[in-house]
Structures are given as C-alpha cells and as structure tokens.
Amino acid sequence: MCAAAAREGGGRTVVADADSYRARGRLPVGQSSVTQADDDTRRGPRRAILAGLRFTSLRLRLVVVFGLVALTAAVSASGIAYWLNREAVLTRTQDAALNDFNEEMQNRAASLPPEPTQDELRRAAVQMSLSSQRYSVLLIAKDPDDRTVVGNSDLDTFTRDDVPKSLRDAVNKRQPIGAKNSDEYHLFWQRIVVDGTPHLVGGARVIGDGGPTGYMLKSLEAEEKDLSSLGWSLGIATALALVGAALLAQAAATTVLKPVHRLGVAARRLGEGKLDTRLRVSGTDELAELSRTFNSTAASLEKKVADMSAREESSRRFVADMSHELRTPLTAITAVTEVLEEEEDSLDPMIAPAVRLVVSETRRLNDLVENLMEVTRFDAGTARLVLDDVDIADQITACIDARAWLDAVELNAERGIMARLDPRRLDVILANLIGNALKHGGSPVRVSVRETFSAERGAELTIEVRDNGPGIPQEVLPHVFDRFYKASASRPRSEGSGLGLSIALENAHIHGGGITAANSPEGGAVFTLRLPRDMSHMEADDEDSGGADRAAEGVER
C-alpha cells in the first residue's frame, strides 16, 4: 500500500515524497510515495524601497532606521517561528493520523472477505473511524457481480467525490516490484480544503487481488485555529518589538544627538564672537573626542583673536598717540609757515620757492594727521553722531561756498528737504566727494538730490555727485574706497592723503547709509550717497573730534 499527500502552500498544491516516513520508521517496509508538482510558480512578497528619500531630521532618520531593522528582524524571526511551528504541528497530526489509518487498514480492512458486501464495508468503515484520531473512512471494493461497492462511516461528510482524482490514481497505480520496492501498492496522502476548512486525505489499498481500497478524511480545523492563534501572537510580538525599537531609537537618538545639539549651540555662540565658549567633556567615545577637538579649536581661535586684537589695539593706539603728538609741533610749524607765507613777496627769489614748498607740505602734513585721527576714531568705535535738523540744499550750498566751488558745481536740489543727521559729518562726506570729482573729473560737477522710499529701508536721501571726466577705470572701481589707494602708480606723491573717500564712506556707514561708485553711460564718474532721513534712533553724542572739517580736502582716487 502507499500514501500520497497534498499540502497547502500559499496558494499552491504540492504532492510530497513520503520516503521520509519510511526513513523515520513511521511506515511499514514496502510503502513508498509519489511526488507531483503543479504548474504554479513560487511567489514571495517584494518590498518596495523608496530610493532617494531624504529626511532633514537626524533624529527621525535614526528612529526610522532602528524601526526598519527591528521590523525586519521581528518579521523574519516571527515568520521562521511560524513556519517551523506550522510544519511541526501539521507533521505531528499527519503522522499520527496516517499511522493509525495504516494500522486500521492492516487490521480491519485486510480481514474483510475478498468480495465484501456493502454492509460489511460500512461496518468496517465505522469501526475504523472510531479510532482515537477521529477521521471519516471510505472503503471501496468489488462484489461477486464485479460491481463497485462503497462503505462510508459518514455519508454526509465524506464521499468518493471528495477524494482528489490525483490521489485515487496514485493509490490504484500498481508499482513495479524491485530491489527497492517489495509491494505493489502504497499509502498516499494529500492536504485539501473543503468549505474553507483544511483537511488531510489519505488513501491505501490492501495488498492482494480483490483487496478493498480505503480512504480517510481528517479535519485540520483545530490545528488551523492553533496556528491562527500563534500567528496573532507573533504579530502582536512583532508590533511590540517595533514599538520597543522606536522607543529604544528615541532614547539612542537623544543620547547621541544631545552632545551634537550642544556642539551646535556652542558653534553658534562661537560664531557670535563668544570665544570663551567651551564644551563639558565626559567619556572617551567619538563624541567626547569631538568635544575635545572643539574646545582645543576654540581655545586656539580665542588666543589668535586676542593676539590680533592686541596688535590691532596697539597699532591704533600708536597711530592715535603719534597723531596727537604731531599736533603740537605742527601747530607751531603752521604758525611759522603762515608768517613766511605773508612775507613771501619780500623774500629773496632764490628762497621763495622753498618757502612755498614748506607751506604746501606743512598743510598736507596737517591734513594727514587730522585724517589719521579721524580714521583712528572709526577703528576704535568712538565716533559718535551729533544730530540736528538740516536743510539738505542749504547744507550742500554752504559746503560748496566755504571752499569757493560755486563756479565749478551745478546744484540740483529743492529747498525744504529736511533730514535729521550730523551736519559736520555730512559736510565731510560732501567735501570729499565734490573735491574728488573736481580734482580727477573736472568741472562742471553736477550734484543732485532726490527723496526715495523703500519698504526695507524707509525714507532715504539720495545724493549723486557726477563729474565731467573720463570715468574710473574698471580695475580701479573695487578699490576707490580703500585706504591710501591711489589709481596712478606714477604719482605716488600728490596733494591728497588717500584717506578722503575712506573717511567719507565711514561717515556714511555711521549714519546707517552707504556710498557707491560707478561710471555714467554719458561719461564721467558717479558717486551715489544714500542716507536715512531720520537718525533719531541713533545714539547722539558730543562732538568727538576737532578740526575734522579740513579732512574734506586733498583726497585721492
């Protein structure tokens, strides 16, 4: 006799080899199996991976990665555990039922007469079904008239039509006798689904001519419920593992990201100029080493900045002290040169040129000292505004008239345009811009004033100073406001100090404005001054310099 089995396997049917039963001693010698596979191919779930997905939060990425790893591990472990338990449960039930059915066939079916009646078959089937395995039995034999006789233990649940044709064919197939096979018929089994409930169906034929053929049908509903409960338990365990992984990831992310957050805060403080910022270092891991590196870098940076600040402060102090010390002898020299200038007509013709040179250079040196003192105030941050309400047209007119430029300057400004600013510093700006235009561009110099308004900057004054010269070379434009910069290298010595435009720009900045230089399409250079109309929000202070008006003269481009 022989056995054949059909397993449910995720939507596929497999007729399995039963040699393993013989190897484990669960089937009597002489039994074998038939393997038959259907045309269905194996299919498994494929996980779609979203490539290129990027998260901006490192915490979120850590939680997602932890969750994916935990989910993969939990699903894999649960799947393996479910599969192992499913095979163990089904194999145990299957082996017990098939072994019992095999013994019943040998004990009861084999004891029937060669040509049993239907009643004899029914009684044998009922007796076989009363075994501990609780399965339905169907016995088939031939009567004396060669008609098929069927005996059922339960007509309502198990009939010949419930037996798969592939199983019937395997059971009734005569096997060749050989060295490895001593019996003509073998036991076969198969798993089927009836009305949504899994069942195990087995079949065998009594060895010998005229022996009955028996089939058994055992319900696997109890095993299915057990496996379903196991699946739910594993699913709940997987969900709990995922939640635990998320919590663990959150804790790990907090542990890892807290030092990173502190490092970010410290870096921001360091960028804000708080060079004494340091991190508290604990441990010996990579983050601790990073904190040590940050502290070392911050300390080195603080030392270098302190050294640079000290050198810069020393330089500013030197320039301020030097300028201050030069004022006293310059005052005396200036008085002497003024006397010599008054007596120039009575001097010897051979001496007069030298006197004129001394007078000119003394004035130039005096302007340079005043400019250096003004620059030192800007660098030290001690320059302050003395605000007043000013009529812009009157202020420009006064600047031009004080320097006798009325014939060389064309003013286009309406009277009544008022602004609150520092009139002395505005005079310095205008004197430098107009004087620079007259010196390097030629007259007439056109000065225009207009009012502008923007949502970002509010009400502003725009003053344009345009000369009548060839314009500024393109390679010079980026450097016109640099200190001591002179466009012509062939004239290293000139009347200007090279600080006028730089001082004008600093005075514009302290007002909250700025100056730009460009070339006009019609020809000539254009300097555009933009100043807020109201500087009341700026802190006013007393006059911080004396005699700075003279810094407006003698500028260089």
C-alpha positions, 0 to 999 in steps of 0.5 A: 500500500502507499500514501500520497499527500497534498499540502497547502502552500500559499496558494499552491498544491504540492504532492510530497515524497513520503520516503521520509516516513519510511526513513523515520520508521513511521511506515511499514517496509514496502510503502513508498510515495509519489511526488507531483508538482503543479504548474504554479510558480513560487511567489514571495512578497517584494518590498518596495524601497523608496530610493532617494528619500531624504529626511532633514531630521537626524533624529527621525532618520535614526528612529526610522532606521532602528524601526526598519531593522527591528521590523525586519528582524521581528518579521523574519524571526516571527515568520521562521517561528511560524513556519517551523511551528506550522510544519511541526504541528501539521507533521505531528497530526499527519503522522499520527493520523496516517499511522493509525489509518495504516494500522486500521487498514492492516487490521480491519480492512485486510480481514474483510472477505475478498468480495465484501458486501456493502454492509460489511464495508460500512461496518468496517468503515465505522469501526475504523473511524472510531479510532482515537484520531477521529477521521471519516473512512471510505472503503471501496471494493468489488462484489461477486457481480464485479460491481463497485461497492462503497462503505462510508462511516459518514455519508454526509461528510465524506464521499468518493467525490471528495477524494482528489482524482490525483490521489485515487490514481496514485493509490490504484497505480500498481508499482513495479516490484524491485530491489527497492520496492517489495509491494505493489501498492502504497499509502498516499496522502494529500492536504485539501480544503473543503468549505474553507476548512483544511483537511488531510486525505489519505488513501491505501489499498490492501495488498492482494487481488480483490483487496478493498481500497480505503480512504480517510478524511481528517479535519485540520480545523483545530490545528488551523485555529492553533496556528491562527492563534500563534500567528496573532501572537507573533504579530502582536510580538512583532508590533511590540518589538517595533514599538520597543525599537522606536522607543529604544531609537528615541532614547539612542537618538537623544543620547547621541544627538544631545552632545551634537545639539550642544556642539551646535549651540556652542558653534553658534555662540562661537560664531557670535564672537563668544570665544570663551565658549567651551564644551563639558567633556565626559567619556572617551567615545567619538563624541567626547573626542569631538568635544575635545577637538572643539574646545582645543579649536576654540581655545586656539581661535580665542588666543589668535583673536586676542593676539590680533586684537592686541596688535590691532589695539596697539597699532591704533593706539600708536597711530592715535598717540603719534597723531596727537603728538604731531599736533603740537609741533605742527601747530607751531610749524603752521604758525611759522609757515603762515608768517613766511607765507605773508612775507613771501613777496619780500623774500629773496627769489632764490628762497621763495620757492622753498618757502612755498614748498614748506607751506604746501607740505606743512598743510598736507602734513596737517591734513594727514594727521587730522585724517589719521585721527579721524580714521583712528576714531572709526577703528576704535568705535568712538565716533559718535553722531551729533544730530540736528535738523538740516536743510539738505540744499542749504547744507550742500550750498554752504559746503560748496561756498566755504571752499569757493566751488560755486563756479565749478558745481551745478546744484540740483536740489529743492529747498525744504528737504529736511533730514535729521543727521550730523551736519559736520559729518555730512559736510565731510562726506560732501567735501570729499566727494565734490573735491574728488570729482573736481580734482580727477573729473573736472568741472562742471560737477553736477550734484543732485538730490532726490527723496526715495522710499523703500519698504526695507529701508524707509525714507532715504536721501539720495545724493549723486555727485557726477563729474565731467571726466573720463570715468574710473577705470574698471580695475580701479572701481573695487578699490576707490574706497580703500585706504591710501589707494591711489589709481596712478602708480606714477604719482605716488606723491600728490596733494591728497592723503588717500584717506578722503573717500575712506573717511567719507564712506565711514561717515556714511556707514555711521549714519546707517547709509552707504556710498557707491561708485560707478561710471555714467553711460554719458561719461564721467564718474558717479558717486551715489550717497544714500542716507536715512532721513531720520537718525533719531534712533541713533545714539547722539553724542558730543562732538568727538573730534576737532578740526575734522572739517579740513579732512574734506580736502586733498583726497585721492582716487 
